[in-house]
Amino acid sequence: MENIIKAERLKKNYSSFNAVNGISFAVKKGEIFGLLGPNGAGKTTTIRMLTGILKPTEGEVHIGKYNIQKESMEARQIMGIVPEMADAYIDLSAIRNLLLTGELYGIEKEKSIKKAEDLLKMFHLYEKRNQKVKTFSKGMKQRLILAMALMNDADILFLDEPTSGLDVESVRLIRDLIRKFNQEGVTIFLTTHNIKEADLLCDRVAIMNYGKIMAIDRPEMLKSVIKKTSSVEVAFKNLVEEKVFNFKEIIEVKKMGDKFQLYGNKMEDIIFFLINHSQKTNNEIISLKILEPSLEDIFVKLTQKNENF
Amino acid sequence: MRIFEQLKRSFAITKKDLSIYYLKGSVIIQGLLIPAFVFISFILKREMSLDMMIPGLLGMALFFAVSAITPVITPWETRMRTFERLVSSPVYLWAIILGDIMASVLFGLFVVSFIVLAGIILLGVEIISFPLIFGTIIAAFCFSSLGTLISAPPADKPSDIMLIASIIKFPLIFISGVFIPITEMGVLKILSFFSPLTYYTDLARYSIQGTSYFSPVVDLLVLSVFTIFLFVIAVKWHEKSLDKRF
Protein backbone atom coordinates (compact mmCIF):
# COMPACT_ATOMS: atom_id res chain seq x y z
CA MET A 1 0.00 0.00 0.00
CA GLU A 2 1.30 3.47 -0.85
CA ASN A 3 2.59 5.90 1.76
CA ILE A 4 0.39 8.95 2.27
CA ILE A 5 2.52 10.64 4.95
CA LYS A 6 6.28 10.52 4.78
CA ALA A 7 8.58 12.27 7.25
CA GLU A 8 12.30 12.21 6.59
CA ARG A 9 14.97 13.22 9.13
CA LEU A 10 12.55 15.65 10.71
CA LYS A 11 14.17 17.98 13.21
CA LYS A 12 12.96 20.98 15.20
CA ASN A 13 15.27 23.03 17.38
CA TYR A 14 14.28 25.89 19.67
CA SER A 15 17.56 27.68 20.52
CA SER A 16 19.56 24.90 22.19
CA PHE A 17 16.55 22.64 22.83
CA ASN A 18 15.87 19.79 20.38
CA ALA A 19 12.09 19.28 20.43
CA VAL A 20 12.22 16.74 17.61
CA ASN A 21 15.46 15.01 16.85
CA GLY A 22 15.75 13.74 13.27
CA ILE A 23 12.79 11.34 13.07
CA SER A 24 11.75 9.40 9.96
CA PHE A 25 8.60 7.37 9.43
CA ALA A 26 5.87 6.71 6.89
CA VAL A 27 2.12 6.22 7.23
CA LYS A 28 0.29 4.03 4.73
CA LYS A 29 -2.91 5.09 3.02
CA GLY A 30 -5.96 3.96 5.00
CA GLU A 31 -4.07 3.35 8.25
CA ILE A 32 -4.86 4.58 11.74
CA PHE A 33 -1.42 5.57 12.95
CA GLY A 34 -0.83 6.58 16.56
CA LEU A 35 2.01 8.67 17.92
CA LEU A 36 2.37 7.82 21.59
CA GLY A 37 4.53 9.52 24.13
CA PRO A 38 4.62 11.28 27.48
CA ASN A 39 4.09 15.04 27.78
CA GLY A 40 7.01 16.92 26.23
CA ALA A 41 8.03 13.96 24.02
CA GLY A 42 7.67 16.06 20.85
CA LYS A 43 4.32 14.71 19.58
CA THR A 44 2.60 18.08 19.09
CA THR A 45 5.70 19.62 17.48
CA THR A 46 5.79 16.65 15.10
CA ILE A 47 2.13 17.00 14.13
CA ARG A 48 2.58 20.76 13.64
CA MET A 49 5.47 20.12 11.26
CA LEU A 50 3.49 17.45 9.41
CA THR A 51 0.61 19.87 8.92
CA GLY A 52 2.84 22.78 7.88
CA ILE A 53 2.07 24.97 10.90
CA LEU A 54 5.74 24.89 11.97
CA LYS A 55 8.72 24.86 9.64
CA PRO A 56 11.15 22.04 10.42
CA THR A 57 14.73 23.05 11.22
CA GLU A 58 15.78 20.13 9.01
CA GLY A 59 14.10 17.37 7.06
CA GLU A 60 11.15 16.99 4.74
CA VAL A 61 7.48 16.06 4.92
CA HIS A 62 5.42 14.67 2.06
CA ILE A 63 1.64 14.57 2.28
CA GLY A 64 0.29 12.52 -0.60
CA LYS A 65 2.19 13.81 -3.63
CA TYR A 66 2.86 17.21 -2.06
CA ASN A 67 5.91 18.51 -0.22
CA ILE A 68 4.43 20.38 2.74
CA GLN A 69 7.13 23.06 2.71
CA LYS A 70 6.79 23.83 -0.99
CA GLU A 71 3.11 23.03 -1.67
CA SER A 72 1.55 23.68 1.71
CA MET A 73 -1.80 24.94 0.39
CA GLU A 74 -2.33 21.91 -1.87
CA ALA A 75 -1.32 19.58 0.96
CA ARG A 76 -3.62 21.30 3.48
CA GLN A 77 -6.50 21.04 1.05
CA ILE A 78 -6.49 17.23 1.50
CA MET A 79 -6.06 17.33 5.30
CA GLY A 80 -8.42 17.81 8.20
CA ILE A 81 -6.78 19.00 11.39
CA VAL A 82 -7.81 18.97 15.03
CA PRO A 83 -5.05 20.81 16.89
CA GLU A 84 -4.44 20.07 20.57
CA MET A 85 -6.77 22.10 22.82
CA ALA A 86 -8.16 23.84 19.75
CA ASP A 87 -11.35 25.76 20.12
CA ALA A 88 -14.10 26.79 17.79
CA TYR A 89 -15.19 30.46 17.61
CA ILE A 90 -17.28 30.64 20.75
CA ASP A 91 -19.19 33.75 19.62
CA LEU A 92 -20.37 32.03 16.46
CA SER A 93 -23.03 29.33 16.23
CA ALA A 94 -22.08 25.71 15.51
CA ILE A 95 -23.30 25.94 11.93
CA ARG A 96 -21.49 29.26 11.32
CA ASN A 97 -18.25 27.64 12.51
CA LEU A 98 -18.73 24.81 10.02
CA LEU A 99 -19.67 27.16 7.17
CA LEU A 100 -16.62 29.34 7.92
CA THR A 101 -14.44 26.21 7.64
CA GLY A 102 -16.17 25.44 4.35
CA GLU A 103 -15.31 28.92 3.06
CA LEU A 104 -11.68 28.56 4.18
CA TYR A 105 -11.44 25.36 2.13
CA GLY A 106 -13.16 26.92 -0.88
CA ILE A 107 -16.23 24.67 -0.75
CA GLU A 108 -19.29 25.85 -2.70
CA LYS A 109 -22.00 27.33 -0.50
CA GLU A 110 -24.79 24.80 -1.21
CA LYS A 111 -22.44 21.85 -0.80
CA SER A 112 -21.05 23.40 2.38
CA ILE A 113 -24.52 23.82 3.94
CA LYS A 114 -25.45 20.22 3.11
CA LYS A 115 -22.17 18.88 4.49
CA ALA A 116 -22.45 21.00 7.66
CA GLU A 117 -25.97 19.72 8.35
CA ASP A 118 -24.93 16.10 7.76
CA LEU A 119 -21.99 16.46 10.13
CA LEU A 120 -24.09 18.16 12.80
CA LYS A 121 -26.51 15.22 12.68
CA MET A 122 -23.68 12.69 12.75
CA PHE A 123 -22.08 14.36 15.79
CA HIS A 124 -25.44 14.73 17.60
CA LEU A 125 -25.28 18.54 17.43
CA TYR A 126 -28.02 19.28 14.92
CA GLU A 127 -30.55 20.42 17.52
CA LYS A 128 -28.01 22.98 18.81
CA ARG A 129 -26.79 24.13 15.39
CA ASN A 130 -27.88 27.74 15.86
CA GLN A 131 -26.61 28.07 19.42
CA LYS A 132 -23.41 29.96 20.12
CA VAL A 133 -20.53 27.62 20.89
CA LYS A 134 -19.90 29.39 24.21
CA THR A 135 -22.98 27.55 25.56
CA PHE A 136 -21.51 24.13 24.62
CA SER A 137 -19.90 21.63 27.00
CA LYS A 138 -16.28 20.56 26.39
CA GLY A 139 -17.44 17.31 24.80
CA MET A 140 -19.81 19.14 22.44
CA LYS A 141 -17.07 21.60 21.47
CA GLN A 142 -14.64 18.77 20.70
CA ARG A 143 -17.27 17.03 18.57
CA LEU A 144 -17.81 20.29 16.69
CA ILE A 145 -14.04 20.74 16.16
CA LEU A 146 -13.81 17.23 14.77
CA ALA A 147 -16.79 17.96 12.51
CA MET A 148 -14.96 21.12 11.31
CA ALA A 149 -11.94 18.97 10.40
CA LEU A 150 -14.23 16.78 8.28
CA MET A 151 -15.86 19.59 6.30
CA ASN A 152 -13.48 19.26 3.33
CA ASP A 153 -13.82 15.46 2.87
CA ALA A 154 -10.17 15.13 3.88
CA ASP A 155 -8.03 12.18 2.80
CA ILE A 156 -6.00 12.48 6.00
CA LEU A 157 -7.15 13.46 9.47
CA PHE A 158 -4.58 14.75 11.95
CA LEU A 159 -5.91 14.50 15.48
CA ASP A 160 -3.83 15.87 18.34
CA GLU A 161 -5.12 14.31 21.58
CA PRO A 162 -8.69 14.12 20.23
CA THR A 163 -10.36 12.69 23.34
CA SER A 164 -8.26 14.32 26.04
CA GLY A 165 -10.36 15.39 29.03
CA LEU A 166 -13.72 14.40 27.54
CA ASP A 167 -16.70 12.63 29.09
CA VAL A 168 -17.19 8.92 28.40
CA GLU A 169 -20.08 9.45 25.98
CA SER A 170 -18.11 11.92 23.82
CA VAL A 171 -15.00 9.70 23.89
CA ARG A 172 -17.03 6.70 22.71
CA LEU A 173 -18.76 8.70 19.97
CA ILE A 174 -15.49 10.19 18.72
CA ARG A 175 -13.73 6.80 18.69
CA ASP A 176 -16.64 5.23 16.81
CA LEU A 177 -16.58 8.03 14.25
CA ILE A 178 -12.80 7.77 13.85
CA ARG A 179 -13.26 4.07 13.01
CA LYS A 180 -16.17 4.89 10.69
CA PHE A 181 -14.20 7.49 8.72
CA ASN A 182 -11.21 5.17 8.56
CA GLN A 183 -13.41 2.40 7.12
CA GLU A 184 -14.50 4.91 4.48
CA GLY A 185 -10.86 5.30 3.47
CA VAL A 186 -9.65 8.26 5.53
CA THR A 187 -6.11 7.91 6.88
CA ILE A 188 -5.94 8.86 10.55
CA PHE A 189 -2.83 10.21 12.26
CA LEU A 190 -3.42 10.69 15.96
CA THR A 191 -1.25 11.66 18.86
CA THR A 192 -2.24 10.52 22.30
CA HIS A 193 -0.84 9.68 25.67
CA ASN A 194 -3.83 7.41 26.24
CA ILE A 195 -2.29 3.99 25.63
CA LYS A 196 -5.60 2.15 25.71
CA GLU A 197 -6.94 4.48 23.04
CA ALA A 198 -3.94 3.76 20.81
CA ASP A 199 -4.33 0.04 21.46
CA LEU A 200 -8.06 0.16 20.63
CA LEU A 201 -7.80 2.30 17.50
CA CYS A 202 -4.40 2.09 15.85
CA ASP A 203 -3.13 -0.23 13.15
CA ARG A 204 0.40 0.90 13.98
CA VAL A 205 1.93 3.02 16.70
CA ALA A 206 5.16 4.91 17.10
CA ILE A 207 6.41 5.47 20.63
CA MET A 208 8.17 8.78 21.02
CA ASN A 209 10.30 10.23 23.80
CA TYR A 210 12.91 12.98 24.01
CA GLY A 211 12.13 13.96 20.41
CA LYS A 212 13.04 10.49 19.09
CA ILE A 213 11.01 7.52 17.92
CA MET A 214 11.86 4.64 20.24
CA ALA A 215 9.77 1.98 18.48
CA ILE A 216 7.34 1.73 15.62
CA ASP A 217 5.16 -1.29 14.82
CA ARG A 218 1.73 -2.87 15.18
CA PRO A 219 0.58 -2.86 18.84
CA GLU A 220 0.59 -6.68 18.97
CA MET A 221 4.10 -6.89 17.52
CA LEU A 222 5.35 -4.42 20.09
CA LYS A 223 3.75 -6.46 22.85
CA SER A 224 5.42 -9.63 21.60
CA VAL A 225 8.83 -8.02 22.16
CA ILE A 226 8.40 -8.30 25.93
CA LYS A 227 6.05 -11.26 25.93
CA LYS A 228 8.54 -13.36 27.89
CA THR A 229 7.80 -11.27 30.97
CA SER A 230 4.11 -12.04 31.43
CA SER A 231 2.31 -11.48 34.70
CA VAL A 232 -0.34 -12.98 36.93
CA GLU A 233 -2.97 -10.96 38.76
CA VAL A 234 -4.17 -12.55 41.98
CA ALA A 235 -6.58 -11.61 44.76
CA PHE A 236 -7.10 -13.57 48.00
CA LYS A 237 -10.25 -13.62 50.15
CA ASN A 238 -8.26 -12.34 53.15
CA LEU A 239 -5.87 -9.51 52.44
CA VAL A 240 -2.21 -10.54 52.33
CA GLU A 241 1.07 -8.64 52.55
CA GLU A 242 3.58 -8.28 49.74
CA LYS A 243 6.17 -10.35 51.56
CA VAL A 244 4.16 -13.59 51.10
CA PHE A 245 5.21 -13.56 47.42
CA ASN A 246 8.78 -14.41 48.30
CA PHE A 247 9.35 -17.01 45.57
CA LYS A 248 12.37 -17.37 43.29
CA GLU A 249 10.34 -17.29 40.02
CA ILE A 250 8.60 -13.99 40.92
CA ILE A 251 10.80 -11.15 39.71
CA GLU A 252 8.54 -8.20 40.49
CA VAL A 253 5.44 -7.58 42.65
CA LYS A 254 3.05 -4.68 42.15
CA LYS A 255 0.15 -3.94 44.51
CA MET A 256 -2.94 -2.88 42.52
CA GLY A 257 -5.67 -1.96 45.03
CA ASP A 258 -6.73 -5.25 46.72
CA LYS A 259 -4.92 -7.30 44.07
CA PHE A 260 -1.29 -8.09 43.28
CA GLN A 261 0.37 -8.27 39.89
CA LEU A 262 3.26 -10.75 39.86
CA TYR A 263 5.83 -10.69 37.07
CA GLY A 264 7.98 -13.68 36.14
CA ASN A 265 9.15 -15.94 33.36
CA LYS A 266 7.57 -19.25 34.43
CA MET A 267 3.85 -18.68 34.87
CA GLU A 268 3.07 -22.35 35.68
CA ASP A 269 5.48 -22.33 38.66
CA ILE A 270 4.06 -19.05 39.94
CA ILE A 271 0.47 -20.34 39.74
CA PHE A 272 1.47 -23.56 41.48
CA PHE A 273 3.12 -21.50 44.23
CA LEU A 274 -0.05 -19.41 44.68
CA ILE A 275 -2.32 -22.48 44.93
CA ASN A 276 0.04 -24.00 47.48
CA HIS A 277 0.04 -20.82 49.48
CA SER A 278 -3.77 -20.68 49.40
CA GLN A 279 -4.10 -24.26 50.68
CA LYS A 280 -1.44 -23.86 53.37
CA THR A 281 -2.90 -20.66 54.80
CA ASN A 282 -6.54 -21.60 54.13
CA ASN A 283 -6.92 -18.30 52.26
CA GLU A 284 -9.16 -18.73 49.22
CA ILE A 285 -8.07 -17.31 45.84
CA ILE A 286 -11.01 -15.22 44.60
CA SER A 287 -9.46 -14.10 41.33
CA LEU A 288 -6.55 -15.31 39.21
CA LYS A 289 -5.72 -13.98 35.74
CA ILE A 290 -2.76 -14.44 33.43
CA LEU A 291 -2.02 -11.05 31.85
CA GLU A 292 -0.35 -10.55 28.50
CA PRO A 293 2.01 -7.57 28.29
CA SER A 294 0.02 -4.44 27.50
CA LEU A 295 1.01 -1.56 25.28
CA GLU A 296 1.41 0.31 28.55
CA ASP A 297 4.21 -2.09 29.55
CA ILE A 298 6.00 -1.37 26.26
CA PHE A 299 5.42 2.34 26.69
CA VAL A 300 6.81 2.32 30.24
CA LYS A 301 9.85 0.31 29.16
CA LEU A 302 10.58 2.59 26.24
CA THR A 303 10.00 5.88 27.97
CA GLN A 304 11.99 5.06 31.09
CA LYS A 305 14.57 7.73 31.74
CA ASN A 306 17.52 5.34 31.61
CA GLU A 307 16.54 4.37 28.06
CA ASN A 308 18.14 0.96 28.60
CA PHE A 309 15.42 -1.08 26.96
CA MET B 1 -3.38 28.45 -5.61
CA ARG B 2 -5.02 31.31 -7.46
CA ILE B 3 -4.99 34.75 -5.85
CA PHE B 4 -8.71 35.19 -6.45
CA GLU B 5 -9.46 32.01 -4.48
CA GLN B 6 -7.24 33.24 -1.64
CA LEU B 7 -9.02 36.61 -1.67
CA LYS B 8 -12.37 34.82 -1.35
CA ARG B 9 -11.06 32.94 1.68
CA SER B 10 -9.65 36.19 3.02
CA PHE B 11 -13.13 37.69 2.79
CA ALA B 12 -14.50 34.76 4.84
CA ILE B 13 -12.11 35.87 7.59
CA THR B 14 -13.36 39.46 7.17
CA LYS B 15 -16.96 38.34 7.68
CA LYS B 16 -15.93 36.30 10.73
CA ASP B 17 -14.08 39.29 12.23
CA LEU B 18 -16.98 41.64 11.58
CA SER B 19 -19.50 39.41 13.32
CA ILE B 20 -17.23 38.49 16.25
CA TYR B 21 -15.33 41.70 16.94
CA TYR B 22 -16.92 44.72 15.22
CA LEU B 23 -20.67 44.46 14.85
CA LYS B 24 -21.33 44.94 18.53
CA GLY B 25 -23.10 47.93 20.02
CA SER B 26 -20.30 48.71 22.47
CA VAL B 27 -17.59 48.61 19.77
CA ILE B 28 -19.56 50.83 17.37
CA ILE B 29 -20.33 53.38 20.09
CA GLN B 30 -16.67 53.38 21.19
CA GLY B 31 -15.53 53.79 17.60
CA LEU B 32 -17.63 56.93 17.32
CA LEU B 33 -17.28 58.37 20.79
CA ILE B 34 -13.58 57.95 21.64
CA PRO B 35 -12.21 60.10 18.80
CA ALA B 36 -14.99 62.64 19.34
CA PHE B 37 -14.23 62.97 23.07
CA VAL B 38 -10.45 63.14 22.60
CA PHE B 39 -10.91 65.75 19.92
CA ILE B 40 -13.41 67.89 21.83
CA SER B 41 -11.28 67.80 24.99
CA PHE B 42 -8.30 69.05 23.01
CA ILE B 43 -9.97 71.85 21.05
CA LEU B 44 -12.06 73.22 23.94
CA LYS B 45 -11.28 76.88 24.60
CA ARG B 46 -9.05 77.01 21.52
CA GLU B 47 -10.00 79.21 18.66
CA MET B 48 -10.33 76.85 15.73
CA SER B 49 -12.51 77.17 12.68
CA LEU B 50 -14.84 74.38 11.56
CA ASP B 51 -12.80 73.95 8.38
CA MET B 52 -9.72 73.43 10.52
CA MET B 53 -11.44 71.06 12.95
CA ILE B 54 -13.19 68.64 10.61
CA PRO B 55 -10.05 67.31 8.77
CA GLY B 56 -8.37 66.62 12.13
CA LEU B 57 -11.49 64.89 13.45
CA LEU B 58 -11.74 62.81 10.28
CA GLY B 59 -8.11 61.74 10.49
CA MET B 60 -8.34 60.87 14.14
CA ALA B 61 -11.66 59.03 13.83
CA LEU B 62 -10.36 56.91 10.96
CA PHE B 63 -7.07 56.25 12.71
CA PHE B 64 -8.73 55.22 15.98
CA ALA B 65 -11.53 53.18 14.41
CA VAL B 66 -9.29 51.24 12.07
CA SER B 67 -6.43 50.57 14.44
CA ALA B 68 -8.44 49.88 17.61
CA ILE B 69 -9.30 46.19 17.15
CA THR B 70 -6.78 44.87 14.58
CA PRO B 71 -3.83 44.73 17.00
CA VAL B 72 -5.71 42.49 19.45
CA ILE B 73 -7.27 39.96 17.05
CA THR B 74 -4.16 37.80 16.60
CA PRO B 75 -3.14 37.64 20.30
CA TRP B 76 -6.75 37.03 21.26
CA GLU B 77 -7.13 34.20 18.76
CA THR B 78 -3.77 32.76 19.81
CA ARG B 79 -5.06 32.70 23.37
CA MET B 80 -8.42 31.21 22.38
CA ARG B 81 -6.62 28.54 20.28
CA THR B 82 -8.50 29.50 17.12
CA PHE B 83 -5.45 31.00 15.39
CA GLU B 84 -3.73 27.61 15.07
CA ARG B 85 -6.82 26.24 13.35
CA LEU B 86 -6.82 29.25 11.01
CA VAL B 87 -3.15 28.93 10.02
CA SER B 88 -3.57 25.19 9.48
CA SER B 89 -6.27 25.78 6.85
CA PRO B 90 -5.34 26.26 3.18
CA VAL B 91 -5.14 30.03 3.45
CA TYR B 92 -1.86 31.93 3.14
CA LEU B 93 -0.80 34.04 6.10
CA TRP B 94 -0.98 37.18 3.96
CA ALA B 95 -4.61 36.33 3.15
CA ILE B 96 -5.43 35.83 6.84
CA ILE B 97 -3.86 39.22 7.65
CA LEU B 98 -5.63 40.84 4.72
CA GLY B 99 -8.93 39.43 6.00
CA ASP B 100 -8.32 41.07 9.39
CA ILE B 101 -7.35 44.31 7.65
CA MET B 102 -10.45 44.38 5.44
CA ALA B 103 -12.75 43.97 8.46
CA SER B 104 -11.22 46.99 10.18
CA VAL B 105 -11.25 48.98 6.93
CA LEU B 106 -14.99 48.40 6.54
CA PHE B 107 -15.54 49.36 10.17
CA GLY B 108 -13.39 52.49 9.78
CA LEU B 109 -15.23 53.55 6.63
CA PHE B 110 -18.55 53.14 8.45
CA VAL B 111 -17.36 55.36 11.33
CA VAL B 112 -15.96 58.00 8.97
CA SER B 113 -19.05 58.09 6.79
CA PHE B 114 -21.08 58.70 9.94
CA ILE B 115 -18.86 61.69 10.77
CA VAL B 116 -18.98 62.94 7.18
CA LEU B 117 -22.76 62.71 7.14
CA ALA B 118 -22.97 64.51 10.49
CA GLY B 119 -20.63 67.21 9.13
CA ILE B 120 -22.74 67.70 6.02
CA ILE B 121 -26.16 67.58 7.67
CA LEU B 122 -25.46 69.38 10.97
CA LEU B 123 -22.64 71.76 10.06
CA GLY B 124 -23.15 72.21 6.33
CA VAL B 125 -19.50 71.42 5.57
CA GLU B 126 -18.72 70.45 1.98
CA ILE B 127 -16.49 67.41 2.34
CA ILE B 128 -17.08 64.94 -0.43
CA SER B 129 -14.40 64.91 -3.10
CA PHE B 130 -12.85 62.17 -5.18
CA PRO B 131 -9.31 62.47 -3.67
CA LEU B 132 -10.78 62.31 -0.15
CA ILE B 133 -12.89 59.21 -0.87
CA PHE B 134 -9.95 57.50 -2.53
CA GLY B 135 -7.54 58.70 0.17
CA THR B 136 -9.84 57.53 2.98
CA ILE B 137 -9.88 54.00 1.58
CA ILE B 138 -6.10 53.90 1.16
CA ALA B 139 -5.54 55.46 4.59
CA ALA B 140 -7.88 52.91 6.19
CA PHE B 141 -5.78 50.09 4.68
CA CYS B 142 -2.63 51.88 5.81
CA PHE B 143 -3.69 52.39 9.46
CA SER B 144 -5.04 48.86 9.64
CA SER B 145 -1.74 47.47 8.31
CA LEU B 146 -0.04 49.39 11.09
CA GLY B 147 -2.45 47.69 13.53
CA THR B 148 -1.56 44.21 12.25
CA LEU B 149 2.13 45.10 12.38
CA ILE B 150 1.70 45.99 16.07
CA SER B 151 0.13 42.55 16.67
CA ALA B 152 3.10 40.66 15.15
CA PRO B 153 5.08 40.02 18.37
CA PRO B 154 4.11 36.51 19.52
CA ALA B 155 2.05 37.57 22.53
CA ASP B 156 -1.12 35.81 23.59
CA LYS B 157 -2.26 38.53 25.98
CA PRO B 158 -4.19 41.31 24.22
CA SER B 159 -3.20 43.68 27.07
CA ASP B 160 0.50 43.37 26.14
CA ILE B 161 -0.26 44.38 22.57
CA MET B 162 -2.63 47.17 23.67
CA LEU B 163 0.26 48.71 25.59
CA ILE B 164 2.50 48.64 22.50
CA ALA B 165 -0.38 50.03 20.43
CA SER B 166 -0.88 52.97 22.81
CA ILE B 167 2.85 53.76 22.84
CA ILE B 168 2.84 53.93 19.04
CA LYS B 169 -0.58 55.40 18.28
CA PHE B 170 -0.86 58.37 20.64
CA PRO B 171 2.43 60.09 19.72
CA LEU B 172 1.49 59.68 16.05
CA ILE B 173 -1.67 61.73 16.59
CA PHE B 174 0.31 64.62 18.06
CA ILE B 175 2.93 64.73 15.30
CA SER B 176 0.54 64.39 12.36
CA GLY B 177 -1.02 67.82 12.10
CA VAL B 178 -4.32 66.69 13.60
CA PHE B 179 -4.50 69.47 16.18
CA ILE B 180 -1.83 71.83 14.89
CA PRO B 181 -1.26 72.42 11.17
CA ILE B 182 2.13 71.17 9.93
CA THR B 183 3.16 74.72 9.00
CA GLU B 184 2.94 75.76 12.66
CA MET B 185 4.98 72.82 14.00
CA GLY B 186 8.40 74.41 13.47
CA VAL B 187 11.34 71.99 13.33
CA LEU B 188 9.12 69.19 14.68
CA LYS B 189 7.42 69.05 11.32
CA ILE B 190 10.23 66.74 10.13
CA LEU B 191 8.79 64.12 12.50
CA SER B 192 5.38 64.50 10.91
CA PHE B 193 6.73 63.34 7.55
CA PHE B 194 7.23 59.84 9.05
CA SER B 195 3.58 59.47 10.03
CA PRO B 196 1.01 58.25 7.46
CA LEU B 197 -1.69 60.11 9.39
CA THR B 198 -0.02 63.39 8.32
CA TYR B 199 -0.78 62.74 4.67
CA TYR B 200 -4.39 61.75 5.28
CA THR B 201 -5.07 64.82 7.43
CA ASP B 202 -3.38 66.96 4.80
CA LEU B 203 -5.58 65.43 2.11
CA ALA B 204 -8.69 66.06 4.20
CA ARG B 205 -7.57 69.71 4.66
CA TYR B 206 -7.20 70.04 0.90
CA SER B 207 -10.71 68.65 0.34
CA ILE B 208 -12.31 70.98 2.87
CA GLN B 209 -10.16 74.12 2.95
CA GLY B 210 -8.81 73.93 -0.59
CA THR B 211 -5.24 74.36 0.65
CA SER B 212 -2.75 71.81 1.94
CA TYR B 213 0.94 71.39 2.74
CA PHE B 214 1.50 68.70 0.08
CA SER B 215 -0.32 68.29 -3.20
CA PRO B 216 -3.14 65.68 -3.11
CA VAL B 217 -1.18 63.52 -5.55
CA VAL B 218 1.79 63.42 -3.17
CA ASP B 219 -0.53 62.64 -0.23
CA LEU B 220 -2.13 59.74 -2.11
CA LEU B 221 1.21 58.45 -3.36
CA VAL B 222 2.90 58.51 0.05
CA LEU B 223 -0.14 56.89 1.68
CA SER B 224 0.01 54.09 -0.91
CA VAL B 225 3.72 53.56 -0.31
CA PHE B 226 3.17 53.47 3.48
CA THR B 227 0.32 50.96 3.00
CA ILE B 228 2.39 48.55 0.90
CA PHE B 229 5.41 48.93 3.17
CA LEU B 230 3.46 48.34 6.40
CA PHE B 231 1.51 45.40 4.95
CA VAL B 232 4.65 43.65 3.66
CA ILE B 233 6.51 44.19 6.94
CA ALA B 234 3.47 42.97 8.92
CA VAL B 235 3.25 39.75 6.87
CA LYS B 236 7.00 39.10 7.13
CA TRP B 237 7.03 39.69 10.88
CA HIS B 238 3.97 37.50 11.45
CA GLU B 239 5.64 34.72 9.43
CA LYS B 240 8.72 35.03 11.57
CA SER B 241 6.85 35.02 14.86
CA LEU B 242 4.58 32.09 13.95
CA ASP B 243 7.02 29.51 15.38
CA LYS B 244 7.05 31.27 18.74
CA ARG B 245 3.28 31.73 18.86
CA PHE B 246 2.44 28.09 19.64
Interface residues (C-beta under 8 A of the other chain):
Chain A: Y14 R48 T51 G52 I53 L54 K55 S72 M73 E74 R76 Q77 M79 I81 P83 M85 A86 D87 A88 Y89 I90 D91 L92 R96 L100 T101 E103 L104 Y105 G106 I145 M148
Chain B: M1 E5 K8 R9 A12 I13 K15 K16 S19 I20 M80 R81 T82 E84 R85 L86 V87 S88 S89 P90 V91 Y92 L242 D243 F246
